[in-house]
Amino acid sequence: MSSKEKPLPAAVQAEVLNAVWAAVYYRDDLKSLMLGAGVPPAIYQRYDHPDTAKVKIARHVLDELHQLGAPGWIVQRKIAVELCAMQRPLNGVADVKVGKAALEQLRRAAADASIIVDTEQAAIDERKARAERLQRQIDERLRAMNELSSRFTELAKDRTRTAAEVQARGYELEKLLVGLFKAHDIDYTGSRRQPHEQVDGSFYFRGFTYLVEARWKTAQPTVGDLADFKFKVDSKLESTRGLFVSMAGFDDEILSHFASNSGKRNNIIYVTGYDLALIFEGRVGLVDALLKKIDAAESRGEYQIDLTQ
């Protein structure tokens, strides 16, 4: 049975009645408080007589709520919580100091009975819970990255020869990228193949959608390879960019030639196998790597940079 499914402790009930006496002056205010806390109107009206003192009304209501079992106990607690939330006595109270003291005494009793949670302790508990959640995320990311790194290392050592093996390793690279981005909480869509177009992946990052071309081949991409990928990117909205991953790296002369002859929109970011190795080894974070690549391309027109610098 949870704390909410237990009767309001007698000590707290006594402080509720004291707070009603000292901090509530007008009968309508008491009625509003009680009904707002969930007291059934029929119960309240049973005791709301002109010659009945507010404290007696409150006592009768609490007693009848007690007889209702768990549903009534929940309302009892809501009444206590509503009074605890009052920062000062309601209008009309003659002795405000006494009223404040009664409310504070109720808050202490309610906190001791876990009816309300001390705000300072609640803040401490929330910071602790937040830190624990963050640590769990860090641990989960570390486990995921360790698994991905091991798989990446195995594939890098595998000297495939046949066309089928090369193609299979390319598919494995696509899977690695899906896991890598997921581990860093970046929404990534895996490869999709359409009748007239194939995209190895896509993700959304800092206001742009990036199409991904992922290649694990011995030869570096040609100008034609780059042009084909750029055509895919340019056929989409202007908020679309491209990320070309080549495990064999890129030829500087080809990149330079392509950048100077591909029109005004130089909107492709290039990632090499060495770059990926740094990321999988944990020497550079994925987000930091992307930001460095994007900044170098945007501000300096550089497409191959040392991520460790």
Buried (B, 14 or more C-beta within 10 A) or exposed (E): EEEEEBBBBEEBBBBBBBBBBBBBBEBEBBBBBBBEBBBBEEBBEEBBEEEEEBBBBBBBBBEBBBEBEEEBBBBBBBBBEBBBEBEEBBEEBEEEEBBBBBBEBBBBBBBEBEBBEBEEEEEEEEEEEEEEEEEEEEEEBEEBBEEBBEBBEEBBEEEBEEEEEBEBBBEBBBBBBBBBBBBBEBEBBBBEEEEEEEBBBBBEBEEBBBBBBBBBBEEBBEBEBBEEBBEBBBEBEEEBBBBBBBBBBBBEEBBEEBBEEBEEEBBBBBBBBEBBBBBBEEEBBBBEBBEBBBEBBEEEEEBBBEBEE
